[in-house]
Amino acid sequence: MMRRVRLELARCHDFPDGSTKHGYELNIPLQANGKLDHDYWLAHRQGNTFRRFWGDEDEQSGELRHDGRGWMLSFGQHGDNEMIYKADAHRFAEGEYISIKERDGHTRTFRVVAVH
């Protein structure tokens, strides 16, 4: 089933209290246990989108994708992807944490703040 998930930057060196102005809003298929639903994604690839918001920078968007390396957020340009660390093992549930290796090479941790 498709869910809207909001991720916000968890506390880190640059943001000791985390940040509500840095993160992602994902429209992704989740199983009842909060894990990504690969079968649903295969059948309904359109609509698996995300929006990245990062302070005062322009918002960016793309699609959720999966390949032999795992789940990623794709911005549409060849190789312009951000890998979701161990996405098959993690639950996208409020209070959980998700790590994403972003395009700048840094891996950042985000807290799941809402699932609708």
C-alpha angles and dihedrals in degrees: 000000000000116000134181110231126188119206121190127190111269121222114293140152094286094040110032091181096039121243135262088194095062123064150065140285110210131193100201140153113254132183119227089267091057097253123129113272107225095182093053090047091053092053096042109030094153112081095033092118139146140198122212117207119188117177111275095348120109114271116253130201142191145140137290110246138180131204138150090297095053138251121347143171107239122202090196101252118108108274094358095126138130116215120224105220112239091340092166091061101042129084119228094217131133111279095021123118128232126191121212126189100218129209092263089063095252121124110220130187122228130191120226103236101170141015118189 
